[in-house]
Amino acid sequence: MDTMLDHIDHFVHTVGWRYVAIGTDWPMGGPVWALEKLEAWTTANGFGPEHGIVPTQNLVGFDDYRDFPNITRGLVARGHSDEQIRGILGENFLRVFAAVCD
């Protein structure tokens, strides 16, 4: 979880919190055969062990979407404001989606 929060913080400091959001399209909980195909795809596209992408393994502390509060807790612990956290957890996506679809 700390690595994911480090990743979020990096982008917040690089581009600003209004441009950071969490993609929820990772196929956690998917069937093993599908995750293994995803693993083969990442390897075929140049990702190696040094990149730390293991599709068959969930992020420790985020086993499924019921663990989303762990991200919130982590952002709070790192000093993000309520407004920033709401943005990162979904309001930023909604803002961009509304602008694109308008």
BABASE-548843 format. One line per field, with one value per residue: residue in three letters; x, y, z of N, C-alpha, C in turn. Coordinates in Angstrom, 3 decimals, m for minus. Example, Ala and Ser with C-alpha at 12.3 -4.5 7.8 and 13.67 -1.06 7.14 Angstrom:
<nodes>
res = (ALA	SER)
n_east = (13.190	12.850)
n_north = (m5.690	m2.250)
n_up = (7.800	7.080)
ca_east = (12.300	13.670)
ca_north = (m4.500	m1.060)
ca_up = (7.800	7.140)
c_east = (13.200	12.900)
c_north = (m3.300	0.030)
c_up = (7.800	7.870)
</nodes>
This chain:
<nodes>
res = (MET	ASP	THR	MET	LEU	ASP	HIS	ILE	ASP	HIS	PHE	VAL	HIS	THR	VAL	GLY	TRP	ARG	TYR	VAL	ALA	ILE	GLY	THR	ASP	TRP	PRO	MET	GLY	GLY	PRO	VAL	TRP	ALA	LEU	GLU	LYS	LEU	GLU	ALA	TRP	THR	THR	ALA	ASN	GLY	PHE	GLY	PRO	GLU	HIS	GLY	ILE	VAL	PRO	THR	GLN	ASN	LEU	VAL	GLY	PHE	ASP	ASP	TYR	ARG	ASP	PHE	PRO	ASN	ILE	THR	ARG	GLY	LEU	VAL	ALA	ARG	GLY	HIS	SER	ASP	GLU	GLN	ILE	ARG	GLY	ILE	LEU	GLY	GLU	ASN	PHE	LEU	ARG	VAL	PHE	ALA	ALA	VAL	CYS	ASP)
n_east = (0.822	1.980	3.701	1.896	0.660	2.898	3.229	0.881	1.330	3.631	2.590	0.718	2.422	3.787	1.976	m0.235	m3.017	m5.573	m5.441	m5.108	m6.183	m7.687	m7.523	m9.919	m9.920	m8.430	m8.197	m8.778	m9.526	m10.323	m10.666	m8.128	m7.018	m7.458	m5.963	m3.451	m3.148	m3.041	m0.672	1.114	0.784	1.843	4.534	5.146	5.006	7.190	7.508	9.270	10.524	11.729	9.973	7.924	5.310	2.831	0.370	m1.140	m1.102	m2.407	m2.368	m0.869	m2.904	m4.937	m6.985	m9.463	m12.193	m13.492	m11.549	m10.999	m11.213	m8.697	m6.984	m8.007	m7.500	m4.703	m4.136	m5.152	m3.434	m1.098	m1.460	m3.163	m5.792	m9.378	m10.764	m8.861	m8.615	m11.226	m11.239	m9.128	m10.118	m12.300	m13.838	m12.290	m12.192	m14.936	m15.292	m13.662	m14.854	m17.440	m16.774	m15.736	m17.884	m19.779)
n_north = (m1.186	1.210	1.726	2.216	4.515	6.164	6.430	7.785	10.172	11.082	11.814	13.725	15.721	16.241	16.919	18.013	17.715	17.823	16.491	13.848	10.536	7.454	4.566	2.105	m0.208	m2.484	m5.980	m7.345	m10.185	m11.552	m14.446	m16.943	m17.885	m15.731	m13.702	m14.813	m14.664	m11.915	m11.462	m12.690	m10.941	m8.529	m9.221	m9.743	m7.188	m5.849	m5.485	m6.332	m8.358	m6.396	m4.285	m4.827	m5.696	m7.860	m9.534	m11.649	m11.251	m9.472	m6.093	m5.668	m5.153	m4.283	m6.180	m6.550	m4.547	m3.768	m2.924	m0.306	1.823	1.689	3.069	5.628	6.044	5.997	8.267	10.272	9.958	10.829	13.487	14.702	16.888	16.916	17.719	17.213	14.433	13.547	14.316	12.750	10.192	10.031	12.313	13.839	12.259	12.314	15.041	15.421	13.565	14.668	17.068	16.149	14.789	16.711)
n_up = (0.000	0.720	m1.423	m3.503	m2.493	m2.452	m5.183	m5.907	m4.446	m5.788	m8.311	m7.515	m6.553	m8.883	m11.029	m9.790	m7.561	m8.669	m11.028	m10.658	m10.266	m9.267	m11.055	m11.466	m12.872	m12.687	m12.895	m10.436	m8.525	m10.684	m12.861	m12.588	m15.015	m16.734	m15.522	m15.771	m18.555	m18.808	m17.465	m19.255	m21.385	m20.335	m20.092	m22.773	m23.735	m22.852	m20.098	m17.222	m14.446	m12.882	m12.970	m11.311	m11.843	m11.303	m12.343	m11.249	m8.587	m5.865	m4.642	m1.545	1.179	m0.305	m1.251	m2.438	m3.734	m1.440	0.234	m0.316	1.579	2.802	1.130	1.403	4.153	4.086	2.492	4.138	6.335	5.178	4.986	3.116	2.091	2.783	0.473	m1.535	m1.276	m1.885	m4.565	m5.678	m5.175	m6.859	m7.687	m9.447	m11.773	m12.407	m12.964	m15.265	m16.992	m17.230	m18.519	m20.945	m22.036	m22.322)
ca_east = (0.000	2.847	4.205	0.810	0.516	4.059	2.932	m0.122	2.005	4.513	1.803	0.152	3.480	4.253	0.967	m1.294	m4.013	m6.769	m5.188	m4.780	m7.341	m7.370	m8.224	m10.459	m10.131	m7.578	m9.118	m8.602	m10.598	m10.637	m10.244	m6.677	m6.633	m7.441	m4.829	m2.240	m3.043	m2.596	0.746	1.837	0.726	2.797	5.871	5.301	5.074	8.418	7.590	10.031	10.436	12.154	8.865	7.051	3.932	2.501	m1.088	m1.792	m0.923	m3.037	m1.638	m1.050	m3.751	m6.019	m7.309	m10.597	m12.669	m13.917	m10.394	m10.800	m10.935	m7.269	m6.390	m8.447	m6.719	m3.326	m4.081	m5.336	m2.198	m0.047	m1.749	m4.010	m7.027	m10.600	m11.046	m7.923	m8.950	m12.441	m10.843	m8.319	m10.929	m13.350	m14.392	m11.501	m12.695	m16.259	m15.121	m13.153	m15.889	m18.488	m16.256	m15.562	m19.186	m20.683)
ca_north = (0.000	2.391	1.989	2.851	5.876	6.913	6.683	8.861	11.393	11.537	12.518	14.931	16.727	16.518	17.578	18.610	16.732	17.878	15.681	12.499	9.716	6.037	3.711	0.917	m1.214	m3.648	m7.124	m8.148	m11.146	m12.210	m15.846	m17.127	m18.011	m14.392	m12.987	m15.379	m14.075	m10.537	m11.560	m12.956	m9.704	m7.557	m9.689	m9.556	m5.761	m5.273	m5.354	m7.413	m8.460	m5.142	m3.333	m5.201	m5.947	m9.280	m9.522	m12.677	m10.890	m8.214	m5.162	m5.991	m4.130	m3.971	m7.485	m6.317	m3.168	m3.460	m2.346	1.071	2.712	1.712	4.163	6.858	6.164	6.322	9.660	11.093	9.869	11.579	14.915	15.248	17.497	16.214	18.068	16.472	13.005	13.339	14.410	11.586	8.975	9.930	13.559	14.289	11.509	12.822	16.371	15.255	12.862	15.647	18.028	15.464	14.367	17.863)
ca_up = (0.000	0.752	m2.773	m4.251	m1.965	m2.971	m6.592	m5.900	m4.001	m6.856	m9.315	m6.889	m6.506	m10.240	m11.866	m8.977	m7.136	m9.520	m12.222	m10.197	m9.913	m9.139	m12.000	m10.796	m13.897	m12.480	m12.828	m9.218	m8.305	m11.945	m12.896	m12.705	m16.418	m17.330	m14.941	m16.377	m19.898	m18.603	m17.125	m20.505	m22.174	m19.793	m20.464	m24.219	m24.018	m22.337	m18.649	m16.618	m12.991	m12.245	m12.963	m10.193	m12.258	m11.169	m12.435	m10.433	m7.178	m5.488	m3.807	m0.133	1.795	m1.240	m1.820	m3.333	m3.651	m0.075	0.916	m0.750	2.721	3.131	0.361	2.082	5.399	3.727	2.040	5.340	7.128	4.482	5.082	2.052	2.594	2.395	m0.919	m2.367	m1.210	m2.691	m5.967	m6.047	m5.104	m7.862	m8.214	m10.595	m12.915	m12.749	m13.566	m16.624	m17.738	m17.533	m19.496	m22.222	m22.544	m22.417)
c_east = (0.871	3.386	3.133	0.624	1.694	3.807	1.923	0.542	2.922	3.727	1.144	1.190	3.964	3.237	m0.146	m2.422	m5.262	m6.642	m4.814	m6.078	m6.900	m8.205	m8.679	m10.695	m9.216	m8.458	m8.943	m9.808	m11.019	m10.183	m8.744	m6.248	m6.548	m6.254	m3.516	m2.049	m2.558	m1.112	1.589	1.876	1.746	4.227	6.127	5.461	6.214	8.512	8.300	9.863	10.808	11.041	7.836	5.595	3.689	0.971	m1.804	m1.692	m1.588	m2.088	m1.912	m1.806	m4.907	m6.379	m8.533	m11.141	m13.233	m12.794	m10.113	m10.565	m9.462	m6.538	m6.747	m7.638	m5.282	m3.179	m4.264	m4.038	m1.062	m0.357	m2.557	m5.294	m8.228	m10.929	m10.133	m8.281	m10.200	m12.101	m10.122	m9.164	m12.065	m13.854	m13.596	m11.950	m14.046	m16.179	m14.663	m14.202	m16.990	m18.029	m16.146	m16.927	m20.163	m20.773)
c_north = (1.256	2.745	2.666	4.293	6.749	7.331	7.840	10.179	11.961	12.347	13.769	16.044	17.123	17.337	18.260	17.631	16.728	16.997	14.249	11.785	8.258	5.259	2.441	m0.214	m2.427	m4.864	m7.979	m9.056	m11.857	m13.656	m15.951	m17.197	m16.636	m13.583	m13.513	m14.846	m12.625	m10.510	m11.811	m11.696	m8.688	m7.939	m9.440	m8.081	m5.064	m5.071	m6.576	m7.428	m7.160	m4.101	m3.661	m5.427	m7.444	m9.378	m10.553	m12.383	m9.544	m7.358	m5.508	m4.836	m3.717	m5.255	m7.439	m4.923	m2.794	m2.822	m0.907	2.026	2.744	2.802	5.491	7.079	6.582	7.766	10.620	11.129	10.667	13.067	15.527	15.802	16.669	16.475	17.291	14.990	12.705	13.382	13.165	10.310	8.931	11.231	14.091	13.565	12.064	14.182	16.250	14.573	13.825	16.630	17.391	15.147	15.526	18.401)
c_up = (0.000	m0.629	m3.623	m3.795	m2.388	m4.418	m6.712	m5.518	m5.078	m7.890	m8.753	m6.890	m7.901	m11.042	m11.088	m8.721	m8.012	m10.772	m11.876	m9.828	m9.885	m10.147	m11.303	m11.780	m13.753	m12.235	m11.581	m9.023	m9.581	m11.905	m13.169	m14.165	m17.088	m16.812	m15.511	m17.799	m19.804	m18.259	m18.374	m21.379	m21.663	m20.152	m21.953	m24.592	m23.282	m20.837	m18.085	m15.114	m12.274	m12.190	m11.884	m10.566	m12.220	m11.170	m11.574	m8.940	m6.916	m4.663	m2.342	0.531	0.908	m1.981	m2.733	m3.038	m2.285	0.732	0.487	0.421	3.131	2.353	1.019	3.350	5.113	3.285	3.213	6.144	6.500	4.380	3.959	2.660	2.143	0.926	m1.872	m2.414	m2.015	m4.187	m6.431	m6.092	m6.119	m8.456	m9.404	m11.871	m13.362	m13.435	m15.019	m17.501	m18.154	m18.600	m20.884	m22.850	m22.737	m23.813)
</nodes>
